[in-house]
Amino acid sequence: MKQPTALLLLAFAGNTLAAPLIEPLRLISDHTLPVAQLQAQILAAKRYDSFWNTGDKMLAKQALARDFTDMTLPAGRMQGIRGALEASTTFRQAVPDLRCEVTQMIVSGDRVVAHLHFSGHFTGRFQGKQGKGQLIDFIATDIYQIKQGAITANWHIEDNLTLLRQLGIVKM
């Protein structure tokens, strides 16, 4: 009997050590949605946004449907979950202290819109350029389509001009 109790305590302790999911600063939701659907959509969005905040790949795998499609796929990025995971890894190599804040989240129908604010310091390498600790601070907007509690599609736009200027790749 001691062994199952120990396993239960270990499992519980493991759950308490997990970082909490990111909370939006402002949440606007369609209250005509069934509560279970609303909660499932918010959870999926929080998991994916928390993945961008922490780099924890398990969060992305929990948030994204197996047939996830990036509807605004950047050139050179692989489609699907693998593409998102690789994009995060590449960006975190350049900006190891990357943080993502959700300034607002809007839930309506089968969509969640997340307005994101990214910040950190460019101390790694990106496109052959070595960072010198410069501040990275830019915004992005994601529109998630969510079915059965998982993100099936994502349309996103990032302020890449600001980011590339801060990285020193584009000069103006």
For each residue, the residues with C-beta under 8 A, 3 or more apart:
1: 4 5
2: 5 6
3: 6 7
4: 1 7 8
5: 1 2 8 9
6: 2 3 9 10
7: 3 4 10 11
8: 4 5 11 12
9: 5 6 12 13
10: 6 7 13 14
11: 7 8 14 15
12: 8 9 15 16
13: 9 10 16 17
14: 10 11 17 18
15: 11 12 18
16: 12 13
17: 13 14
18: 14 15
19: 50 54 56
20: 23
21: 43 46 47 49 50 59
22: 46 49 50 53 100 101 102
23: 20 46 102
24: 27 46 49 102 103 104 105 114
25: 101 102 103 104
26: 103 104 105
27: 24 42 104 105 107
28: 104 105 106 107
29: 33 38 42 106 107 108
30: 33 38 107 108 109
31: 38
32:
33: 29 30 37 38 41 107 108 109
34: 37 38
35: 38 39
36: 39 40
37: 33 34 40 41
38: 29 30 31 33 34 35 41 42 107
39: 35 36 42 43
40: 36 37 43 44 146 148 149
41: 33 37 38 44 45 107 110 112 144 146 149
42: 27 29 38 39 45 46 105 107 112
43: 21 39 40 46 47 149
44: 40 41 47 48 63 112 144 146 149 150 151
45: 41 42 48 49 63 105 107 112 114 144 146 151
46: 21 22 23 24 42 43 49 50 102
47: 21 43 44 50 51 59 60 62 63
48: 44 45 51 52 59 60 63 64 142 144 151
49: 21 22 24 45 46 52 53 100 102 114 116
50: 19 21 22 46 47 53 54 56 59
51: 47 48 54 55 56 57 59 60 63 84 88
52: 48 49 55 88 98 100 116 118
53: 22 49 50 98 99 100 101
54: 19 50 51 59
55: 51 52 88 89 92 98
56: 19 50 51 59 60
57: 51 60 61 85 88
58: 61 62
59: 21 47 48 50 51 54 56 62 63
60: 47 48 51 56 57 63 64 81 84 85 88
61: 57 58 64 81
62: 47 58 59
63: 44 45 47 48 51 59 60 150 151
64: 48 60 61 68 81 84 150 151
65: 68 147 148 150 151 152
66: 81
67: 80 152
68: 64 65 80 81 84 150 151 152 153 154
69: 79 80 152 153 154
70: 73 77 79 80 83 84 153 154 156
71: 153 154 155
72: 154 155 156 157
73: 70 77 79 83
74: 77 87
75:
76:
77: 70 73 74 83 86 87
78: 82 83 86
79: 69 70 73 82 83
80: 67 68 69 70 83 84
81: 60 61 64 66 68 84 85
82: 78 79 85 86
83: 70 73 77 78 79 80 86 87
84: 51 60 64 68 70 80 81 87 88
85: 57 60 81 82 88 89
86: 77 78 82 83 89 90
87: 74 77 83 84 90 91
88: 51 52 55 57 60 84 85 91 92
89: 55 85 86 92 93
90: 86 87 93 94 126
91: 87 88 94 95 98 126
92: 55 88 89 95 96 98
93: 89 90 96 124 125 126
94: 90 91 122 124 125 126 131 167
95: 91 92 98 120 121 122 123 124 131 136
96: 92 93 120 123 124
97: 120 121 123
98: 52 53 55 91 92 95 118 119 120 136
99: 53 118 119 120
100: 22 49 52 53 116 117 118
101: 22 25 53 116 117 118 119
102: 22 23 24 25 46 49 105 114 115 116 117
103: 24 25 26 115 116 117 139
104: 24 25 26 27 28 114 115
105: 24 26 27 28 42 45 102 112 113 114 115
106: 28 29 112 113
107: 27 28 29 30 33 38 41 42 45 111 112
108: 29 30 33 111 113
109: 30 33
110: 41 145 146 147
111: 107 108 143 144 145 146
112: 41 42 44 45 105 106 107 143 144 146
113: 105 106 108 141 142 143 144
114: 24 45 49 102 104 105 141 142 144
115: 102 103 104 105 139 140 141
116: 49 52 100 101 102 103 139 140 141 142
117: 100 101 102 103 137 138 139
118: 52 98 99 100 101 136 137 138 139 140
119: 98 99 101 135 136 137
120: 95 96 97 98 99 135 136
121: 95 97 131 133 134 135 136
122: 94 95 126 131 132 133 134 135 136 166 167 168
123: 95 96 97 131 132 133
124: 93 94 95 96 130 131
125: 93 94 128 129 130 131
126: 90 91 93 94 122 129 131 167 169
127: 167 169
128: 125
129: 125 126 167 168 169
130: 124 125
131: 94 95 121 122 123 124 125 126 134 167
132: 122 123
133: 121 122 123
134: 121 122 131 166 167 168
135: 119 120 121 122 166
136: 95 98 118 119 120 121 122 163 166 167
137: 117 118 119 162 166
138: 117 118 158 159 160 162 163 166
139: 103 115 116 117 118 158 159 162
140: 115 116 118 156 157 158 159
141: 113 114 115 116 156 157
142: 48 113 114 116 154 155 156
143: 111 112 113 154 155 156
144: 41 44 45 48 111 112 113 114 151 153 154
145: 110 111 151 152 153 154
146: 40 41 44 45 110 111 112 149 150 151 152
147: 65 110 150 152
148: 40 65
149: 40 41 43 44 146
150: 44 63 64 65 68 146 147
151: 44 45 48 63 64 65 68 144 145 146 154
152: 65 67 68 69 145 146 147
153: 68 69 70 71 144 145
154: 68 69 70 71 72 142 143 144 145 151
155: 71 72 142 143
156: 70 72 140 141 142 143
157: 72 140 141
158: 138 139 140 163
159: 138 139 140 162 163
160: 138 163 164
161: 164 165 170
162: 137 138 139 159 165 166
163: 136 138 158 159 160 166 167
164: 160 161 167 169 170
165: 161 162 168 169 170 171 172
166: 122 134 135 136 137 138 162 163
167: 94 122 126 127 129 131 134 136 163 164 170
168: 122 129 134 165 171
169: 126 127 129 164 165
170: 161 164 165 167
171: 165 168
172: 165
